[in-house]
Amino acid sequence: MSQSIIADASTIDVSWQKSSASGHNSDCVELAPYQDVIAVRDSKVPHGPAILYPRTGITALIAGIKAGEFGRFTHDR
């Protein structure tokens, strides 16, 4: 999957979304449609970088997660 980076994610005009499963803590990644790609950023660092991925790559990643291809993730700390 090819990628590009925007140094400051707050400089792009998008509506960031995070999973409803993330609850109220902000330890999460956020996604946003941006031009013809999907921007991904760390919710704890809104002025940090955003990585841009092709939509097909993000779609495949989400499908793999839903299919359990990556095992079960837990939030135990």
Secondary structure as GFF3:
##gff-version 3
##sequence-region A 1 77
A	DSSP	beta_strand	4	6	.	.	.	ID=ss1
A	DSSP	three_ten_helix	9	11	.	.	.	ID=ss2
A	DSSP	three_ten_helix	20	22	.	.	.	ID=ss3
A	DSSP	beta_strand	29	34	.	.	.	ID=ss4
A	DSSP	beta_strand	37	42	.	.	.	ID=ss5
A	DSSP	beta_strand	50	54	.	.	.	ID=ss6
A	DSSP	alpha_helix	55	66	.	.	.	ID=ss7
###
